[in-house]
Amino acid sequence: METDPLQRLDHTMDALRAALLSGDLLALEPLEAILTAESGSLAAETPADSLARLRGKAAQSEVLLAAALRGLRSAQRRMAEIEAIQNGFSTYDHQGQRQAHSTAAGDLARRF
């Protein structure tokens, strides 16, 4: 077991990166708790090069987290679109009047 907070933070940042790259979103919550606890225990005399390395890893993780969030939002939008289609859809005729259409229950399932 590592006793150095800097080493624990470094390994936790590596685990965070691995979880983000593999899409293991469930692993993020416990890692966040470790990062929060360990970042408060860094000594004031922590070497600047070590802090710079951690900042670099944090910046990489920030990019990966932003990408994961974009992916989740995209999936949510797509699921909402699919749900809306299952509930029916609307078009407009040549006079600009809205026309509601229903979809058969199995049509969409066969398509996907």
C-alpha positions as CSV (number, residue, x, y, z in Angstrom):
1,M,0.0,0.0,0.0
2,E,1.3,3.4,-1.0
3,T,1.8,5.9,1.8
4,D,2.9,8.8,-0.2
5,P,-0.1,11.1,-1.1
6,L,1.7,12.2,-4.3
7,Q,2.2,8.6,-5.4
8,R,-1.4,7.7,-4.6
9,L,-2.6,10.8,-6.6
10,D,-0.4,9.8,-9.5
11,H,-1.8,6.2,-9.6
12,T,-5.4,7.4,-9.1
13,M,-5.0,9.8,-12.1
14,D,-3.7,6.9,-14.1
15,A,-6.7,4.8,-13.1
16,L,-9.0,7.7,-13.9
17,R,-7.5,8.0,-17.4
18,A,-7.9,4.2,-17.9
19,A,-11.5,4.3,-16.8
20,L,-12.3,7.1,-19.1
21,L,-10.6,5.5,-22.1
22,S,-12.4,2.2,-21.5
23,G,-15.8,3.8,-20.9
24,D,-16.0,2.5,-17.3
25,L,-18.1,5.3,-16.0
26,L,-19.0,3.5,-12.8
27,A,-15.4,3.6,-11.8
28,L,-15.3,7.4,-11.8
29,E,-17.2,8.0,-8.5
30,P,-14.8,6.1,-6.2
31,L,-11.8,7.6,-8.0
32,E,-13.3,11.1,-7.5
33,A,-13.5,10.5,-3.8
34,I,-9.9,9.3,-3.6
35,L,-8.7,12.3,-5.7
36,T,-10.6,14.7,-3.4
37,A,-9.2,13.2,-0.2
38,E,-5.6,12.9,-1.5
39,S,-5.4,16.3,-3.1
40,G,-6.0,17.9,0.3
41,S,-3.1,15.9,1.9
42,L,-0.4,17.1,-0.4
43,A,2.4,18.8,1.5
44,A,3.3,22.4,0.7
45,E,6.8,21.4,-0.1
46,T,5.7,19.0,-2.9
47,P,8.2,19.4,-5.8
48,A,7.2,21.6,-8.6
49,D,8.0,19.0,-11.3
50,S,5.7,16.5,-9.5
51,L,2.9,19.1,-9.4
52,A,3.4,19.9,-13.0
53,R,3.1,16.2,-13.9
54,L,-0.1,15.9,-11.9
55,R,-1.5,19.1,-13.6
56,G,-0.7,17.5,-17.0
57,K,-2.6,14.4,-16.1
58,A,-5.5,16.5,-14.8
59,A,-5.6,18.4,-18.1
60,Q,-5.7,15.1,-20.0
61,S,-8.4,13.8,-17.8
62,E,-10.4,17.0,-18.3
63,V,-10.3,16.5,-22.0
64,L,-11.4,12.9,-21.7
65,L,-14.2,13.8,-19.2
66,A,-15.5,16.5,-21.6
67,A,-15.5,13.9,-24.4
68,A,-17.4,11.4,-22.3
69,L,-19.9,14.0,-21.3
70,R,-20.5,14.9,-25.0
71,G,-21.0,11.3,-25.8
72,L,-23.5,10.8,-23.0
73,R,-25.4,13.9,-24.1
74,S,-25.4,12.7,-27.6
75,A,-26.8,9.3,-26.5
76,Q,-29.5,11.0,-24.4
77,R,-30.5,13.1,-27.5
78,R,-30.6,10.0,-29.7
79,M,-32.7,8.1,-27.1
80,A,-35.1,11.0,-26.9
81,E,-35.4,11.0,-30.7
82,I,-36.1,7.3,-30.8
83,E,-38.7,7.7,-28.1
84,A,-40.4,10.6,-29.9
85,I,-40.6,8.5,-33.1
86,Q,-42.1,5.6,-31.2
87,N,-44.8,8.0,-29.9
88,G,-45.5,9.1,-33.5
89,F,-44.3,12.0,-35.6
90,S,-45.7,15.1,-37.4
91,T,-45.3,16.5,-40.8
92,Y,-46.8,19.5,-42.6
93,D,-48.9,19.4,-45.7
94,H,-48.7,21.7,-48.7
95,Q,-51.0,24.2,-46.9
96,G,-48.8,24.3,-43.8
97,Q,-51.2,22.3,-41.7
98,R,-49.7,19.9,-39.2
99,Q,-50.4,16.2,-39.8
100,A,-49.9,13.7,-37.0
101,H,-48.8,10.2,-37.9
102,S,-48.5,7.2,-35.6
103,T,-46.0,4.4,-36.0
104,A,-46.6,0.7,-35.7
105,A,-45.1,-0.8,-32.6
106,G,-42.8,-3.2,-34.4
107,D,-41.6,-1.0,-37.3
108,L,-38.9,0.8,-35.4
109,A,-37.7,-2.3,-33.6
110,R,-37.2,-4.1,-36.9
111,R,-35.3,-1.1,-38.3
112,F,-32.7,-1.1,-35.5
